Amino acid sequence: MKRLLAVQSWPTPRLPAMVCALLIIALQYPLWLGHGSLHRVHVLERQLAEERTRNAQQRAHNTALAAEVRDLGTGSDAIEERARADLGMVRDGETWFRYSGGGNQSVPAPSQHR
């Protein structure tokens, strides 16, 4: 009698397709859910835009402060203006009035001479 050799059949066509699908899913995981995911990139881009806006505002503020420092260093008008605005100083012979609240009832403060 002839002995028949057992012939192994190749796996069904579904198995390679499923393996490929699993590999694709495994490769896509970091893109969508991992540390460098698209969502994380979007969040970082938004934070970067906010930081750039904040930096631009700070740059404008710094420019204004630098101009004020230059004015204070070169002219007495700027110093006088700053003293009047921040410290409430007045010149000799000037009368300073302070109006409080709304409406027409305003009471002048006593005259201050310095």
PLY file of the C-alpha trace (Angstrom):
ply
format ascii 1.0
element vertex 114
property float x
property float y
property float z
element edge 113
property int vertex1
property int vertex2
end_header
0.00 0.00 0.00
1.03 3.34 -0.77
1.33 5.66 2.00
-0.12 9.11 1.41
1.84 12.01 2.65
-0.09 14.48 4.66
-0.15 17.72 2.81
-0.38 20.80 4.91
-2.60 23.42 3.46
-1.70 27.07 3.50
-3.60 29.26 5.93
-6.81 30.67 4.69
-6.58 33.96 2.79
-8.22 35.75 5.71
-5.32 35.23 8.06
-2.72 37.30 6.13
-5.30 40.06 5.66
-6.03 40.11 9.39
-2.34 40.19 10.24
-1.85 43.13 7.88
-4.83 44.94 9.40
-3.45 44.43 12.91
-0.04 45.73 11.81
-1.62 48.81 10.28
-3.58 49.44 13.48
-0.44 48.96 15.56
1.44 51.45 13.39
-1.40 54.01 13.52
-1.72 53.96 17.33
1.14 56.40 18.02
-0.16 58.78 15.36
-3.60 59.11 16.92
-3.16 58.27 20.60
0.54 58.24 21.43
2.87 60.86 22.92
3.35 62.71 19.62
-0.25 62.36 18.46
-2.02 64.79 16.19
-4.12 66.04 19.11
-0.98 66.81 21.12
0.51 68.66 18.14
-2.67 70.74 17.84
-2.59 71.62 21.55
1.08 72.62 21.35
0.45 74.78 18.26
-2.35 76.59 20.10
-0.07 77.17 23.11
2.66 78.44 20.81
0.26 80.93 19.21
-0.78 82.17 22.67
2.85 82.56 23.72
3.66 84.48 20.54
0.74 86.84 21.20
1.87 87.33 24.79
5.45 87.96 23.63
4.27 90.59 21.15
2.34 92.36 23.92
5.37 92.24 26.21
7.58 93.58 23.42
5.23 96.55 22.93
5.17 97.17 26.68
8.98 96.98 26.86
9.27 99.44 23.97
6.98 101.88 25.78
8.98 101.51 28.99
12.26 102.05 27.13
10.88 105.24 25.59
9.76 106.44 29.01
13.20 105.72 30.48
14.82 107.68 27.65
12.44 110.59 28.29
13.09 110.52 32.02
16.82 110.55 31.43
16.86 113.42 28.97
14.11 115.85 29.87
12.65 117.47 32.95
9.19 117.62 31.35
8.84 113.86 31.55
9.94 113.84 35.19
7.43 116.56 36.01
4.65 114.73 34.19
5.44 111.51 36.06
5.51 113.32 39.42
2.15 114.92 38.70
0.50 111.69 37.57
1.93 109.24 40.09
2.64 111.37 43.15
-0.01 114.08 42.80
2.58 116.86 42.97
1.69 120.42 41.97
3.75 123.49 41.15
4.06 126.52 43.39
1.04 128.72 42.99
-1.15 125.98 41.49
-4.38 124.81 43.04
-5.26 121.17 42.79
-8.91 120.10 42.76
-10.14 116.59 43.30
-13.54 115.63 41.99
-15.09 112.56 43.53
-18.11 110.48 42.52
-20.54 111.17 39.75
-22.96 114.00 39.29
-22.64 117.72 39.74
-21.81 117.73 43.45
-18.07 118.08 43.54
-16.15 119.48 46.41
-12.71 120.92 45.74
-9.90 119.67 47.89
-7.91 122.19 49.89
-5.23 124.05 47.98
-1.86 122.46 48.10
1.26 124.49 47.51
4.67 122.88 47.28
0 1
1 2
2 3
3 4
4 5
5 6
6 7
7 8
8 9
9 10
10 11
11 12
12 13
13 14
14 15
15 16
16 17
17 18
18 19
19 20
20 21
21 22
22 23
23 24
24 25
25 26
26 27
27 28
28 29
29 30
30 31
31 32
32 33
33 34
34 35
35 36
36 37
37 38
38 39
39 40
40 41
41 42
42 43
43 44
44 45
45 46
46 47
47 48
48 49
49 50
50 51
51 52
52 53
53 54
54 55
55 56
56 57
57 58
58 59
59 60
60 61
61 62
62 63
63 64
64 65
65 66
66 67
67 68
68 69
69 70
70 71
71 72
72 73
73 74
74 75
75 76
76 77
77 78
78 79
79 80
80 81
81 82
82 83
83 84
84 85
85 86
86 87
87 88
88 89
89 90
90 91
91 92
92 93
93 94
94 95
95 96
96 97
97 98
98 99
99 100
100 101
101 102
102 103
103 104
104 105
105 106
106 107
107 108
108 109
109 110
110 111
111 112
112 113
